[in-house]
Amino acid sequence: MSIEFEGKTIETNDNGYLVNLDDWTEDLGRKMAAIEGIEELTERHWDVINYLRQEYYENRQNQPNTRAIIKAMTEEWGEKIKQKDLYELFPLDPSKQGGKIAGLPESRRKGGY
């Protein structure tokens, strides 16, 4: 599979994850979100995306599960976050769909879509 973006062909695997992680930009993230049915990335979307990228690149390629994202965003946003709050942002799975939009490799964890 691939994504046509800014005059280039960006290669993805069969599930839509980037083959070359270095291809990712914020603009490509917006395009990937639109493909996923998320028309607008809000500040909260970007908080989750940036957290996932930071964990991957600065914490030995860690790919947090939804529970870890809830804990991190509760701290980030200064309010108690529930699982449904994250699923409103990333309806198919906050860790997996969020990771895809963040340009990270496909998680091999069980569950999700």
Helices and strands as residue ranges (DSSP letters): E 2-5, E 8-11, G 21-23, H 26-35, H 43-58, H 66-77, H 83-89, H 94-101
